Each structure stands twice: as structure tokens, then as C-alpha cells.
């Protein structure tokens, strides 16, 4: 596959999944909310779709790599302290922003939500600034 075809197909599948979830169940495909409600709600009858959605998130890439023989990307060499710190910062940002990039960026912007547009601009700006600092200023990556 070309360098552009795989991301294009991936984006199409994400868009179709988000649209399907909204049209069929009336739910927003915000991963942080789906994960939080699945874990906090346990195995209640309303949580079945959440657990299936999360399983698909984990199994989809495994299936893709197995069928396409595409190698897994290498993990950055920053180590576990950076991974833990990054995960905590993302979690805090998700709580402060009232959702994650999938909920705001994919679903919210698609619903023309100004709040989601502003949240996505904030996420992207922060991500760009972080990469710039880590790569160009501190030369850690």
C-alpha cells in the first residue's frame, strides 16, 4: 500500500465506526468516556457495546498487522518515566477538556460543536508544542 492509502483507509474506518455508533446506538465514540463507563459500570447490560468497542480497538491493529505483514512501529526510546508522565498528562487533559481527541475531534467537529472545535485546537496546539520542545529544544526525541 502507498504511504497515503493506509492512513486514508484507517480514517475512513474510524469515521464509519463513529457514524455507525452514533446512528445505531445514539452514542458518541469518545474513547475516554467509553473506557471510563465500561470500567466504572462493570458488566451491566448497557456496557456490552462498550466492551466490544474497546476489544475492537485492541484487536483491530493486531489483525491489520497479521494480515498485511506490516511490521509494528518501533517504540520511542524515552523510557517508562516519560510514558507514565505522558499518560497521566493525557488523562488529566481528558478530564479537564471534557473528553478526548476522538470524542471532540472526530465526533464533535463532525456535529459542528464549537466546544469540540476549541478543544481540538487546544489538543493539537499542545501536541505540536510538546513535540517541538522535546525534539528541537531539549533534543530528547
Secondary structure as UniProt FT lines:
FT   TURN            3..4
FT   HELIX           5..25
FT   HELIX           31..41
FT   TURN            42..43
FT   HELIX           45..47
FT   HELIX           48..68
FT   TURN            77..78
FT   HELIX           80..97
FT   HELIX           102..108
FT   HELIX           109..110
FT   TURN            111..112
FT   HELIX           114..132
FT   HELIX           133..137
//
